[in-house]
Amino acid sequence: MIFTTPHCFFSCSTSLPFSLSKKPSFFLSKKPRLSTWVSSRIRSSSLCTASLITSPDSFEVGRLIGSYGFMNVTSYSGFQSGADLEFSSGDLGQLRVQDVGEGSVKIRLYEGRIAQGPFKGTPVIFKVYPGQRAAGIEADMMAANELNAHAFLQSSSEGISKNLLLLLGGFETKTGEQWLAFRDNGKYSAADFAKATSEKISRARSLQEKPWNPFEQEQAFKRRTYFVIRLFQGAMNGLAYMHNHERLHQSLGPASVILNTIVERDAVYLVPKLRDLAFSVDISFSSLEEGPSTFSEDLWRRASSAGAFTPMERRSFGIADDIYEAGLLFAYLAFVPFCEAGIMDGFSLQVSNYISISF
């Protein structure tokens, strides 16, 4: 359960899976040494700051289901646009010259469930951030930022968006690991869906399979198209909710959209949900006037270089930046699930888009 400052959950306690007046307890199959997580350790400028997360005695931790990391792009060497520039085929290779490094923060995901209380048996997914000894202060800052972003968005008087993953609680171990518990609404992402469908196309073509029904191929295309439309609409509903509540996502991509099904025939039941708010940025005017935070510094630097200086201009630039990422997501969904495996990927689409903008 999340304990927050009084103004955070006054309007949405009935929407949360725990009663704020009761302190849950938490059982671990492999119980770590625990400590209390106090947000004063990492203060953010968000309007709603979670101040305490209780002990994990109310949860049961299951098997490891996956892990992922982040890429850092520290510089980019591209063309300088200009009317008199001429480009050769050799010059085009320069578009791929950039300093890309693997980030130090590795996220682990575990299955779990609520083990006690009225919501006993509710499935959860644990998102585990490494401690400072393993990943430095960056991991703690990302965990705190994600916690605060979810806490703020879940405190809205309008209710919680069905297209955002629901945070249920969290805790910290003695080793400094930050465990965030989210409602289990699916283990597949939009990237997993695209990968599965493209591999299916590749297998069918390699075996030269022909559908027994001559209309089956057309129907399969329509089902996939409908599924992709539903997927993108859900993701955009979640993003619009964030923007309406003064938050940017800043990490939108196919891996950041969780799906409760990847079966195309079940598209009517599909409910996409956005996750990965570790880089979320507060764009309320009070926050913009305070100055940049750790995760907004690069965004506002790019905004300034584009001529956005006032709070209103910077806010508009930030929203446009998120929409640009949404455009790349749209391009990804429009191509990858309909192509053979390996023909098209997210990075290729991003470079192609850069070329079209530069020229």
C-alpha positions as a printed NumPy array, in Angstrom:
array([[  0.   ,   0.   ,   0.   ],
       [  1.173,   3.53 ,  -0.755],
       [  1.1  ,   6.103,   1.988],
       [  1.149,   9.6  ,   0.523],
       [  0.825,  13.144,   1.585],
       [ -2.837,  13.945,   2.399],
       [ -3.671,  15.652,  -0.899],
       [ -2.697,  12.683,  -3.05 ],
       [ -5.429,  10.098,  -2.568],
       [ -8.266,  12.028,  -0.949],
       [-10.416,  11.649,  -4.057],
       [ -9.568,   8.161,  -5.266],
       [ -9.204,   5.883,  -2.257],
       [-12.235,   3.899,  -3.387],
       [-10.498,   3.182,  -6.692],
       [ -7.411,   1.677,  -5.086],
       [ -7.127,  -1.993,  -4.166],
       [ -6.267,  -1.181,  -0.536],
       [ -7.998,   0.772,   2.181],
       [ -5.816,   3.636,   3.351],
       [ -6.923,   3.012,   6.924],
       [ -5.526,  -0.51 ,   6.978],
       [ -1.898,  -1.49 ,   6.782],
       [ -1.413,  -4.663,   4.72 ],
       [  1.182,  -7.301,   5.45 ],
       [  3.251,  -9.172,   2.89 ],
       [  4.781, -12.655,   2.629],
       [  7.725, -13.424,   0.388],
       [  8.561, -16.892,  -0.827],
       [ 12.201, -15.853,  -0.441],
       [ 12.007, -13.157,   2.145],
       [ 14.634, -10.412,   1.854],
       [ 15.788,  -8.194,   4.632],
       [ 13.511,  -5.21 ,   4.462],
       [ 13.56 ,  -1.567,   5.29 ],
       [ 11.098,   1.251,   4.918],
       [ 11.281,   3.36 ,   1.783],
       [ 10.998,   7.048,   2.614],
       [ 10.758,   9.426,  -0.292],
       [ 12.739,  12.132,   1.508],
       [ 15.757,  10.203,   0.282],
       [ 14.989,  11.397,  -3.233],
       [ 12.798,  14.451,  -3.399],
       [ 11.088,  15.416,  -6.619],
       [  9.199,  18.553,  -7.492],
       [  5.996,  16.667,  -8.303],
       [  2.738,  17.86 ,  -6.813],
       [  2.131,  14.498,  -5.194],
       [  4.995,  12.775,  -3.427],
       [  4.685,   9.3  ,  -1.962],
       [  6.165,   9.466,   1.528],
       [  6.194,   5.831,   2.612],
       [  5.717,   2.337,   1.275],
       [  5.004,  -0.303,   3.889],
       [  6.622,  -3.665,   4.48 ],
       [  5.961,  -6.339,   1.837],
       [  4.199,  -8.863,   4.061],
       [  1.003,  -8.755,   2.   ],
       [  2.58 ,  -9.998,  -1.227],
       [  3.898, -13.282,  -2.473],
       [  6.728, -13.229,  -4.997],
       [  6.703, -15.788,  -7.787],
       [  8.974, -16.652, -10.681],
       [ 11.175, -14.331, -12.695],
       [  9.421, -13.616, -15.995],
       [ 11.888, -11.33 , -17.735],
       [ 14.232,  -8.377, -17.671],
       [ 15.082,  -5.39 , -19.792],
       [ 17.35 ,  -2.366, -19.83 ],
       [ 17.739,   1.054, -21.401],
       [ 19.944,   2.486, -24.125],
       [ 21.741,   5.804, -23.733],
       [ 22.305,   7.952, -26.84 ],
       [ 24.87 ,  10.526, -25.792],
       [ 25.55 ,  12.149, -29.174],
       [ 24.342,  12.049, -32.754],
       [ 26.351,  12.819, -35.9  ],
       [ 24.036,  13.629, -38.778],
       [ 23.778,  16.01 , -41.701],
       [ 23.693,  19.761, -41.373],
       [ 20.67 ,  20.819, -43.375],
       [ 21.155,  23.46 , -46.039],
       [ 20.06 ,  24.313, -49.553],
       [ 23.534,  24.025, -51.105],
       [ 24.527,  20.684, -49.588],
       [ 25.065,  17.708, -51.855],
       [ 24.917,  14.146, -50.574],
       [ 26.665,  11.068, -51.846],
       [ 25.945,   7.442, -51.041],
       [ 29.002,   7.463, -48.797],
       [ 27.627,  10.391, -46.822],
       [ 24.493,   8.465, -45.974],
       [ 26.504,   6.17 , -43.733],
       [ 27.118,   9.123, -41.444],
       [ 23.491,   8.969, -40.359],
       [ 24.34 ,   5.893, -38.338],
       [ 27.266,   7.47 , -36.485],
       [ 26.187,   7.99 , -32.905],
       [ 27.375,   7.164, -29.415],
       [ 25.01 ,   4.524, -28.107],
       [ 25.679,   2.804, -24.806],
       [ 23.846,   0.326, -22.667],
       [ 22.39 ,   1.923, -19.56 ],
       [ 23.449,   0.709, -16.136],
       [ 19.873,   0.17 , -14.913],
       [ 18.564,  -3.354, -15.52 ],
       [ 14.908,  -3.949, -14.647],
       [ 13.696,  -7.374, -13.517],
       [ 10.074,  -8.529, -13.634],
       [  8.494, -11.108, -11.331],
       [  5.082, -12.645, -11.038],
       [  3.323, -12.3  ,  -7.708],
       [  0.014, -11.951,  -5.945],
       [ -1.605, -10.343,  -2.936],
       [ -1.444, -12.931,  -0.162],
       [ -3.566, -11.323,   2.56 ],
       [ -6.58 ,  -9.085,   3.013],
       [ -9.829,  -8.63 ,   1.082],
       [ -7.991,  -8.627,  -2.256],
       [ -6.142, -11.849,  -1.572],
       [ -5.211, -13.636,  -4.782],
       [ -5.047, -10.507,  -6.941],
       [ -2.221, -11.076,  -9.445],
       [  0.61 ,  -8.547,  -9.587],
       [  3.766,  -7.926, -11.564],
       [  6.804,  -6.746,  -9.619],
       [  9.094,  -4.282, -11.343],
       [ 12.454,  -4.393,  -9.586],
       [ 14.986,  -1.572,  -9.772],
       [ 18.539,  -2.454,  -8.69 ],
       [ 20.069,  -0.739,  -5.689],
       [ 22.68 ,   1.99 ,  -5.683],
       [ 25.527,  -0.488,  -5.313],
       [ 24.526,  -2.147,  -8.588],
       [ 23.335,   0.801, -10.665],
       [ 24.119,   3.996,  -8.775],
       [ 21.75 ,   6.788,  -7.851],
       [ 20.091,   6.697, -11.3  ],
       [ 18.079,   3.563, -10.463],
       [ 16.704,   5.106,  -7.267],
       [ 15.777,   8.293,  -9.105],
       [ 13.965,   6.343, -11.825],
       [ 12.041,   4.288,  -9.266],
       [ 11.054,   7.387,  -7.284],
       [  9.99 ,   9.229, -10.428],
       [  7.843,   6.31 , -11.604],
       [  6.295,   5.97 ,  -8.152],
       [  5.448,   9.667,  -7.957],
       [  4.059,   9.759, -11.502],
       [  1.681,   6.858, -10.848],
       [  0.686,   8.218,  -7.433],
       [ -0.207,  11.575,  -8.948],
       [ -2.126,  10.129, -11.918],
       [ -4.03 ,   7.724,  -9.66 ],
       [ -5.103,  10.611,  -7.412],
       [ -7.237,  12.285, -10.085],
       [-10.824,  13.062,  -9.115],
       [-11.814,  11.896, -12.604],
       [-10.826,   8.345, -11.741],
       [ -7.982,   6.173, -12.984],
       [ -7.507,   5.688, -16.705],
       [ -8.138,   2.142, -17.908],
       [ -5.201,   2.585, -20.283],
       [ -2.565,   3.121, -17.578],
       [ -1.016,   0.35 , -15.527],
       [ -2.202,   0.469, -11.904],
       [  0.395,   0.746,  -9.144],
       [ -0.598,  -1.195,  -6.014],
       [  2.388,  -0.736,  -3.719],
       [  6.081,  -1.332,  -3.243],
       [  8.956,  -1.775,  -0.865],
       [ 12.724,  -1.541,  -0.579],
       [ 15.113,  -4.296,   0.466],
       [ 18.201,  -3.929,   2.64 ],
       [ 20.311,  -4.187,  -0.508],
       [ 18.575,  -1.081,  -1.842],
       [ 16.426,  -2.726,  -4.508],
       [ 13.151,  -0.926,  -5.208],
       [ 10.196,  -3.27 ,  -5.787],
       [  7.105,  -1.702,  -7.384],
       [  3.978,  -3.87 ,  -7.518],
       [  1.574,  -3.334, -10.426],
       [ -1.728,  -5.016, -11.172],
       [ -1.085,  -7.926, -13.565],
       [ -2.945,  -6.893, -16.712],
       [ -0.835,  -8.913, -19.108],
       [  2.724, -10.045, -19.659],
       [  2.941,  -9.227, -23.36 ],
       [  3.827,  -5.896, -24.914],
       [  3.076,  -4.402, -28.318],
       [  6.642,  -5.347, -29.261],
       [  5.909,  -8.978, -28.359],
       [  2.775,  -8.903, -30.507],
       [  4.634,  -7.464, -33.491],
       [  7.446,  -9.995, -33.109],
       [  5.012, -12.939, -32.908],
       [  3.015, -11.855, -35.946],
       [  6.053, -11.123, -38.133],
       [  7.563, -14.506, -37.257],
       [  4.255, -16.141, -38.141],
       [  4.373, -14.482, -41.563],
       [  7.953, -15.647, -42.081],
       [  7.124, -19.244, -41.169],
       [  4.118, -19.317, -43.486],
       [  6.114, -17.975, -46.424],
       [  9.094, -20.235, -45.827],
       [  6.802, -23.26 , -45.877],
       [  4.829, -21.79 , -48.762],
       [  1.652, -22.451, -46.853],
       [ -1.599, -21.726, -48.634],
       [ -4.794, -21.181, -46.656],
       [ -7.463, -23.798, -47.287],
       [ -9.985, -20.978, -47.51 ],
       [ -9.146, -18.52 , -50.329],
       [-10.683, -15.719, -48.277],
       [ -8.765, -16.588, -45.101],
       [ -5.758, -14.415, -45.962],
       [ -7.974, -11.377, -46.452],
       [ -9.841, -12.061, -43.214],
       [ -6.586, -12.533, -41.308],
       [ -5.359,  -9.163, -42.617],
       [ -8.585,  -7.478, -41.497],
       [ -8.347,  -9.064, -38.032],
       [ -4.764,  -7.906, -37.642],
       [ -5.628,  -4.42 , -38.837],
       [ -8.49 ,  -4.164, -36.347],
       [ -6.25 ,  -5.425, -33.54 ],
       [ -3.557,  -2.847, -34.375],
       [ -6.14 ,  -0.038, -34.507],
       [ -7.502,  -1.027, -31.09 ],
       [ -3.968,  -1.252, -29.72 ],
       [ -2.984,   2.197, -30.96 ],
       [ -6.251,   3.796, -29.84 ],
       [ -5.784,   2.439, -26.317],
       [ -2.192,   3.669, -26.141],
       [ -3.243,   7.137, -27.322],
       [ -6.088,   7.256, -24.795],
       [ -3.547,   6.588, -22.056],
       [ -1.173,   9.24 , -23.42 ],
       [ -3.998,  11.789, -23.734],
       [ -4.966,  11.11 , -20.115],
       [ -1.392,  11.802, -19.025],
       [ -1.214,  15.045, -21.02 ],
       [ -4.576,  16.18 , -19.642],
       [ -3.144,  15.625, -16.165],
       [  0.1  ,  17.536, -16.785],
       [  2.422,  14.574, -17.321],
       [  4.611,  13.539, -20.254],
       [  5.503,   9.903, -20.828],
       [  8.92 ,  10.489, -22.489],
       [  9.597,   6.791, -23.041],
       [  6.765,   5.768, -25.348],
       [  7.407,   2.792, -27.599],
       [  6.126,  -0.697, -28.42 ],
       [  7.723,  -2.159, -25.275],
       [  5.898,   0.415, -23.13 ],
       [  2.412,  -0.752, -24.129],
       [  1.158,  -3.783, -22.17 ],
       [ -1.533,  -6.025, -23.68 ],
       [ -3.926,  -8.383, -21.93 ],
       [ -4.035, -10.532, -25.091],
       [ -2.121, -10.927, -28.351],
       [ -4.762, -13.17 , -29.931],
       [ -6.127, -11.218, -32.872],
       [ -9.551, -12.851, -32.686],
       [ -9.884, -11.447, -29.149],
       [ -9.337,  -7.839, -30.246],
       [-12.715,  -6.812, -28.843],
       [-11.399,  -7.635, -25.352],
       [ -8.057,  -5.877, -25.852],
       [ -7.186,  -3.233, -23.232],
       [ -3.738,  -1.7  , -23.885],
       [ -2.048,  -0.052, -20.906],
       [  0.939,   2.272, -20.77 ],
       [  3.806,   1.449, -18.43 ],
       [  7.405,   2.631, -17.894],
       [  6.839,   6.083, -16.391],
       [ 10.363,   6.255, -14.972],
       [ 11.187,   9.184, -17.287],
       [  7.846,  10.943, -16.94 ],
       [  8.023,  14.738, -16.744],
       [  5.747,  17.12 , -14.831],
       [  4.562,  19.898, -17.175],
       [  2.345,  21.782, -14.747],
       [  3.1  ,  25.5  , -14.842],
       [  4.276,  25.488, -11.23 ],
       [  6.846,  22.834, -12.104],
       [  7.947,  24.602, -15.302],
       [  8.61 ,  27.783, -13.354],
       [ 10.768,  25.95 , -10.797],
       [ 13.331,  24.876, -13.37 ],
       [ 14.432,  21.527, -14.84 ],
       [ 14.632,  18.314, -12.861],
       [ 16.923,  15.378, -13.557],
       [ 14.652,  13.774, -16.138],
       [ 13.523,  16.985, -17.84 ],
       [ 16.88 ,  18.7  , -18.268],
       [ 17.586,  17.28 , -21.729],
       [ 13.999,  17.898, -22.873],
       [ 14.086,  21.568, -21.919],
       [ 17.55 ,  21.961, -23.438],
       [ 16.134,  20.753, -26.754],
       [ 13.125,  23.015, -26.262],
       [ 15.383,  26.038, -25.796],
       [ 17.391,  25.185, -28.905],
       [ 14.085,  25.048, -30.824],
       [ 13.094,  28.499, -29.567],
       [ 10.698,  27.475, -26.797],
       [ 11.453,  29.656, -23.761],
       [  8.22 ,  30.561, -21.974],
       [  6.419,  27.994, -19.784],
       [  3.588,  27.736, -22.331],
       [  6.03 ,  27.189, -25.208],
       [  7.991,  24.592, -23.276],
       [  4.818,  22.763, -22.288],
       [  3.699,  22.683, -25.93 ],
       [  7.147,  21.473, -26.996],
       [  7.043,  18.648, -24.43 ],
       [  3.617,  17.473, -25.582],
       [  4.774,  17.624, -29.201],
       [  7.821,  15.56 , -28.251],
       [  5.562,  12.846, -26.816],
       [  3.378,  12.981, -29.93 ],
       [  6.476,  12.539, -32.08 ],
       [  7.197,   9.306, -30.188],
       [  3.552,   8.337, -30.69 ],
       [  4.06 ,   8.85 , -34.417],
       [  7.004,   6.459, -34.371],
       [  4.842,   3.952, -32.481],
       [  2.161,   4.318, -35.158],
       [  4.728,   3.709, -37.914],
       [  6.014,   0.653, -36.041],
       [  2.515,  -0.817, -35.719],
       [  1.672,   0.008, -39.335],
       [  4.689,  -1.909, -40.685],
       [  6.254,  -4.473, -38.363],
       [  3.209,  -6.718, -37.653],
       [  2.553,  -6.944, -41.408],
       [  6.124,  -7.692, -42.524],
       [  8.35 , -10.732, -42.37 ],
       [ 10.669, -10.913, -39.382],
       [ 13.759,  -8.726, -39.705],
       [ 12.592,  -6.658, -42.676],
       [ 11.545,  -3.667, -40.576],
       [ 12.203,  -2.623, -36.984],
       [ 11.749,   0.377, -34.755],
       [ 15.273,   1.705, -35.217],
       [ 15.009,   1.586, -39.019],
       [ 11.749,   3.52 , -38.865],
       [ 13.33 ,   6.136, -36.604],
       [ 16.324,   6.633, -38.917],
       [ 14.02 ,   6.817, -41.964],
       [ 11.979,   9.459, -40.216],
       [ 15.14 ,  11.417, -39.369],
       [ 16.18 ,  11.356, -43.046],
       [ 12.783,  12.636, -44.206],
       [ 12.877,  15.489, -41.678],
       [ 16.481,  16.459, -42.452],
       [ 16.002,  16.515, -46.209]])
